Amino acid sequence: MLNWVMGGFVRQGTTLTEWCRDHGDSRVHARVALLGQRNGPKAQALRARLLAASQGDA
């Protein structure tokens, strides 16, 4: 999932790091959530936002 999200941002001309910086999220937390290493409510919400944003829905 991490590579898919990163690819989505690259197709939009940005990066996961830039998106996190612009939205006040930690890149490390985003990576951990996308890799499934954390699956609590906050990680699930961040993962959903990242998926939507990487596909141009947010």
DSSP file (Angstrom, degrees, kcal/mol; ACC not computed):
  #  RESIDUE AA STRUCTURE BP1 BP2  ACC     N-H-->O    O-->H-N    N-H-->O    O-->H-N    TCO  KAPPA ALPHA  PHI   PSI    X-CA   Y-CA   Z-CA
    1    1 A M     >        0   0    0      0, 0.0     4,-2.5     0, 0.0     5,-0.2   0.000 360.0 360.0 360.0 -35.1    0.0    0.0    0.0
    2    2 A L  H  >  +     0   0    0     32,-0.3     4,-2.8     1,-0.2     5,-0.2   0.943 360.0  44.6 -58.3 -50.1    2.9    2.4    0.7
    3    3 A N  H  > S+     0   0    0      1,-0.2     4,-2.6     2,-0.2    -1,-0.2   0.868 112.0  53.4 -64.6 -35.9    4.3    2.2   -2.8
    4    4 A W  H  > S+     0   0    0      2,-0.2     4,-1.8     1,-0.2    -1,-0.2   0.919 112.5  43.8 -64.5 -44.2    0.8    2.6   -4.3
    5    5 A V  H  X S+     0   0    0     -4,-2.5     4,-2.1     2,-0.2    -2,-0.2   0.923 113.6  50.4 -66.5 -45.3    0.1    5.8   -2.2
    6    6 A M  H  X S+     0   0    0     -4,-2.8     4,-2.3    -5,-0.2    -2,-0.2   0.915 110.1  50.9 -60.1 -42.2    3.6    7.2   -3.0
    7    7 A G  H  X S+     0   0    0     -4,-2.6     4,-2.4     1,-0.2    -1,-0.2   0.881 106.7  54.9 -61.6 -38.7    3.0    6.5   -6.7
    8    8 A G  H  X S+     0   0    0     -4,-1.8     4,-0.9     1,-0.2    -1,-0.2   0.904 109.3  46.6 -61.8 -42.0   -0.3    8.3   -6.5
    9    9 A F  H ><>S+     0   0    0     -4,-2.1     5,-2.6     2,-0.2     3,-0.6   0.912 110.6  52.3 -66.7 -41.5    1.3   11.4   -5.1
   10   10 A V  H ><5S+     0   0    0     -4,-2.3     3,-1.7     1,-0.2    -2,-0.2   0.904 105.2  55.4 -61.8 -40.9    4.1   11.3   -7.7
   11   11 A R  H 3<5S+     0   0    0     -4,-2.4    -1,-0.2     1,-0.3    -2,-0.2   0.785 107.6  50.9 -61.7 -25.5    1.5   11.1  -10.5
   12   12 A Q  T <<5S-     0   0    0     -4,-0.9    -1,-0.3    -3,-0.6    -2,-0.2   0.453 123.7-107.0 -89.6  -1.7    0.0   14.3   -9.0
   13   13 A G  T < 5S+     0   0    0     -3,-1.7    -3,-0.2     1,-0.3     2,-0.2   0.718  89.3  85.5  85.0  21.5    3.5   16.0   -9.0
   14   14 A T      < -     0   0    0     -5,-2.6    -1,-0.3    -6,-0.1     2,-0.3  -0.688  66.9-122.5-135.4-170.4    4.0   15.9   -5.2
   15   15 A T     >  -     0   0    0     -2,-0.2     4,-2.4    -3,-0.1     5,-0.2  -0.899  26.2-111.0-135.2 165.3    5.4   13.4   -2.7
   16   16 A L  H  > S+     0   0    0     -2,-0.3     4,-2.6     1,-0.2     5,-0.2   0.908 119.7  53.5 -59.8 -42.8    4.1   11.7    0.5
   17   17 A T  H  > S+     0   0    0      1,-0.2     4,-2.4     2,-0.2    -1,-0.2   0.919 109.4  47.0 -60.4 -45.2    6.6   13.9    2.5
   18   18 A E  H  > S+     0   0    0      2,-0.2     4,-2.7     1,-0.2    -1,-0.2   0.910 111.8  50.7 -63.9 -42.2    5.2   17.1    1.0
   19   19 A W  H  X S+     0   0    0     -4,-2.4     4,-1.7     2,-0.2     6,-0.2   0.936 111.5  47.9 -61.5 -45.9    1.6   16.1    1.6
   20   20 A C  H  X>S+     0   0    0     -4,-2.6     5,-2.4     1,-0.2     4,-0.7   0.920 112.5  49.0 -60.5 -44.4    2.4   15.2    5.2
   21   21 A R  H ><5S+     0   0    0     -4,-2.4     3,-0.8     1,-0.2    -1,-0.2   0.924 112.0  48.7 -61.3 -45.0    4.2   18.5    5.7
   22   22 A D  H 3<5S+     0   0    0     -4,-2.7    -1,-0.2     1,-0.2    -2,-0.2   0.775 117.5  41.3 -66.4 -27.1    1.3   20.5    4.2
   23   23 A H  H 3<5S-     0   0    0     -4,-1.7    -1,-0.2    -5,-0.2    -2,-0.2   0.337 112.0-113.2-106.6   5.9   -1.3   18.7    6.3
   24   24 A G  T <<5S+     0   0    0     -3,-0.8     2,-0.3    -4,-0.7    -3,-0.2   0.748  71.0 134.2  72.7  24.1    0.6   18.7    9.6
   25   25 A D      < -     0   0    0     -5,-2.4     2,-0.4    -6,-0.2    -1,-0.2  -0.776  59.9-110.2-105.7 151.7    1.1   14.9    9.7
   26   26 A S     >  -     0   0    0     -2,-0.3     4,-2.2     1,-0.1     5,-0.1  -0.634  14.2-145.7 -78.4 132.0    4.2   13.0   10.5
   27   27 A R  H  > S+     0   0    0     -2,-0.4     4,-2.5     1,-0.2     5,-0.2   0.870 102.4  54.2 -63.7 -36.0    5.8   11.2    7.5
   28   28 A V  H  > S+     0   0    0      2,-0.2     4,-2.5     1,-0.2    -1,-0.2   0.925 108.6  47.3 -64.5 -44.9    6.9    8.4    9.9
   29   29 A H  H  > S+     0   0    0      1,-0.2     4,-2.4     2,-0.2    -2,-0.2   0.890 111.5  52.0 -64.1 -38.4    3.3    8.0   11.2
   30   30 A A  H  X S+     0   0    0     -4,-2.2     4,-2.5     2,-0.2    -2,-0.2   0.929 110.8  47.4 -62.8 -44.8    2.0    7.9    7.7
   31   31 A R  H  X S+     0   0    0     -4,-2.5     4,-2.0     1,-0.2     6,-0.2   0.921 112.2  49.0 -63.2 -44.4    4.5    5.2    6.7
   32   32 A V  H  <>S+     0   0    0     -4,-2.5     5,-2.0     1,-0.2     6,-0.8   0.908 112.7  48.2 -62.6 -42.5    3.7    3.1    9.7
   33   33 A A  H ><5S+     0   0    0     -4,-2.4     3,-0.9     1,-0.2    -2,-0.2   0.909 112.1  48.9 -64.7 -42.3    0.0    3.4    9.1
   34   34 A L  H 3<5S+     0   0    0     -4,-2.5   -32,-0.3     1,-0.2    -1,-0.2   0.811 109.6  51.8 -69.9 -29.1    0.4    2.5    5.4
   35   35 A L  T 3<5S-     0   0    0     -4,-2.0    -1,-0.2    -5,-0.2    -2,-0.2   0.548 112.9-120.3 -82.5  -6.8    2.5   -0.5    6.2
   36   36 A G  T < 5S+     0   0    0     -3,-0.9    -3,-0.2    -4,-0.5    -2,-0.1   0.663  75.4 129.4  78.1  16.1   -0.1   -1.7    8.7
   37   37 A Q  S   <S+     0   0    0     -5,-2.0     2,-0.4    -6,-0.2    -4,-0.2   0.711  77.3  33.3 -76.7 -19.2    2.3   -1.6   11.7
   38   38 A R        +     0   0    0     -6,-0.8    -2,-0.2    -9,-0.1    -1,-0.1  -0.992  61.0 172.3-131.9 141.6   -0.4    0.4   13.6
   39   39 A N        +     0   0    0     -2,-0.4    -1,-0.0    -3,-0.1    -6,-0.0   0.076  32.6 126.2-140.7  26.9   -4.1   -0.1   13.1
   40   40 A G  S  > S-     0   0    0      1,-0.1     4,-2.7     4,-0.0     5,-0.2  -0.152  79.0 -86.3 -75.9 179.7   -5.8    2.0   15.8
   41   41 A P  H  > S+     0   0    0      0, 0.0     4,-2.3     0, 0.0     5,-0.2   0.874 128.6  48.3 -58.4 -40.5   -8.5    4.6   15.0
   42   42 A K  H  > S+     0   0    0      2,-0.2     4,-2.5     1,-0.2     5,-0.2   0.913 112.9  47.7 -68.4 -41.2   -6.0    7.4   14.3
   43   43 A A  H  > S+     0   0    0      2,-0.2     4,-2.7     1,-0.2    -1,-0.2   0.904 112.2  50.3 -65.0 -41.1   -3.9    5.2   12.0
   44   44 A Q  H  X S+     0   0    0     -4,-2.7     4,-2.2     2,-0.2    -2,-0.2   0.908 111.8  47.8 -63.4 -41.9   -7.0    4.0   10.2
   45   45 A A  H  X S+     0   0    0     -4,-2.3     4,-2.3    -5,-0.2    -2,-0.2   0.920 113.2  47.5 -65.6 -43.8   -8.1    7.6    9.8
   46   46 A L  H  X S+     0   0    0     -4,-2.5     4,-2.6     1,-0.2    -2,-0.2   0.923 111.2  51.5 -62.7 -43.7   -4.7    8.7    8.5
   47   47 A R  H  X S+     0   0    0     -4,-2.7     4,-2.6     1,-0.2    -1,-0.2   0.905 109.7  49.7 -60.1 -42.5   -4.5    5.8    6.1
   48   48 A A  H  X S+     0   0    0     -4,-2.2     4,-2.3     2,-0.2    -1,-0.2   0.909 111.8  48.1 -63.6 -42.4   -8.0    6.7    4.7
   49   49 A R  H  X S+     0   0    0     -4,-2.3     4,-2.6     2,-0.2    -2,-0.2   0.902 112.7  48.8 -64.6 -40.6   -7.0   10.3    4.2
   50   50 A L  H  X S+     0   0    0     -4,-2.6     4,-2.6     2,-0.2    -2,-0.2   0.914 110.7  50.0 -65.6 -43.2   -3.7    9.3    2.5
   51   51 A L  H  X S+     0   0    0     -4,-2.6     4,-0.9    -5,-0.2    -2,-0.2   0.933 114.1  44.9 -60.9 -45.9   -5.5    6.9    0.2
   52   52 A A  H ><>S+     0   0    0     -4,-2.3     5,-2.9     1,-0.2     3,-0.6   0.933 115.5  46.6 -64.0 -46.0   -8.0    9.5   -0.8
   53   53 A A  H ><5S+     0   0    0     -4,-2.6     3,-1.4     4,-0.3     5,-0.2   0.873 108.1  55.6 -66.5 -37.2   -5.4   12.2   -1.3
   54   54 A S  H 3<5S+     0   0    0     -4,-2.6    -1,-0.2     1,-0.3    -2,-0.2   0.726 108.8  48.5 -70.6 -19.2   -3.1   10.0   -3.3
   55   55 A Q  T <<5S-     0   0    0     -4,-0.9    -1,-0.3    -3,-0.6    -2,-0.2   0.296 122.7-104.0-101.5   8.7   -5.8    9.2   -5.8
   56   56 A G  T < 5S+     0   0    0     -3,-1.4    -3,-0.2    -4,-0.1    -2,-0.1   0.651  89.0 118.3  82.9  16.5   -6.8   12.9   -6.2
   57   57 A D      <       0   0    0     -5,-2.9    -4,-0.3    -6,-0.2    -5,-0.1   0.446 360.0 360.0 -94.0  -0.2   -9.9   12.7   -4.0
   58   58 A A              0   0    0     -6,-0.5    -5,-0.2    -5,-0.2    -1,-0.1   0.360 360.0 360.0-142.3 360.0   -8.8   15.2   -1.4
